[in-house]
Amino acid sequence: MVRRSRPSILGSAVRTAGRTAIIAGTATAVSGKVAAKQAAGAAPPPAEAPAEAAPPAGLSAGAMEQLQKLAELHKAGILTDDEFATQKARILG
């Protein structure tokens, strides 16, 4: 009958340290590749946002705001076509 002896504490520690080194090295390599892919695939910064259309000559900012609110109310179905046209004509004067 052959007796197997228990592994020594030192042998166990060496195996554990070796596994840890392999895992850490693999994790470092993977994270480096992921970071490189993310940097390469990152979208370029957006170009300047297009400037909002300037209000037509003769319209104040307040009039434009009122027209936008009217358009939203009309689109939501709160104002009928006739009510929208009447209020629009009043604002545009």
Secondary structure, DSSP 8 states (H G I E B T S, - for coil): --------HHHHHHHHHHHHHHHHHHHHHHHHHHHHHHHHHS--------------TT--HHHHHHHHHHHHHHHTTSS-HHHHHHHHHHHH-
